Amino acid sequence: KLSPFASILLLLFLVAIGFVLFLAIGVLVAALITGNWEFTSLISGDASSFQGLMALRIIQIFQTIGVFLFPALVFAIILSKRPFAMLGFKSANRDFFWLSAILMFFSMPAINLIASINAEIPMPQWMVEMEQAAEALTKAFMITENYGIFALNLLMVGVLPALGEELFFRGVLQKFFCKQLGSNFLGVVLTALIFSAVHLQFQGFIPRFLLGMVFGYLFVWTGSIWIPILMHFINNSLAVMVYFMIGRGLIPAETDTIGGLAELWQMGVISLVISVVLLWVIRKKAVT
């Protein structure tokens, strides 16, 4: 059994090992698939070409595995004889699954509203430029007419982050903080802050922090990591689907901001009220 300090050091060590190991694997796989053996250009990324974007997608997939999924799994295997139970892999009442799914669907306009308010907060120029670069890269990744790229985007943005990030943040970090701080509230808040901060997207910090809080409390209430994984998957996959439909010209480009200050903010307010009610219903069901 490790001390709290040793546990954190072990987790950080596993993150570092995973980062280096899976970056190397990702670059190698990207080189094999694209035929580009200039490793420096692969790592720096070229979002202006199809091959460059493909390489970036492949590297991103392996980085998600290396930084989140690999450390969480190895950490649990080292510290527990029942690693999957430690991470929260257990069944939950079926009602929690459909209630959480409905909550995630109905909360999207509310998330857009909070994100648009967050974007109005004055920030240093370097933060604004970083945000603009991240947004441009996201759109380059996501807006496509190709079904194969759409499936790859679902894996890269929907499946792997939902699984890896929830195991790492909720399954490992949140449980650790809740235990060490002796408070579910402090553990959930601290984990949500770190969860939002590591994404380095400052104009989306508040909505991502609040999502982290929701994911965290749903894990506390239900005891099952599958619930936040499901919600995380729905949240990310909806964005992938919206961008895909925009790329095919099926919906207007403004669809991804519906509920924000510039696009039907009233829907954002209604969505927020519905989301709070659904959270209350889930909470009440969890304690009865």
Secondary structure, 3 states (H helix, E strand, C coil): CCCHHHHHHHHHHHHHHHHHHHHHHHHHHHHHHHCCCCHHHHHHCCCCCHHHHHHHHHHHHHHHHHHHHHHHHHHHHHHCCCHHHHHCCCCCCHHHHHHHHHHHHHHHHHHHHHHHHHHCCCCCHHHHHHHHHHHHHHHHHHCCCCHHHHHHHHHHHHHHHHHHHHHHHHHHHHHHHHHHHCCHHHHHHHHHHHHHHCCCCHHHHHHHHHHHHHHHHHHHHHCCCHHHHHHHHHHHHHHHHHHHHHHCCCCCHHHHHCCCCCCCHHHHHHHHHHHHHHHHHHHHHHHC
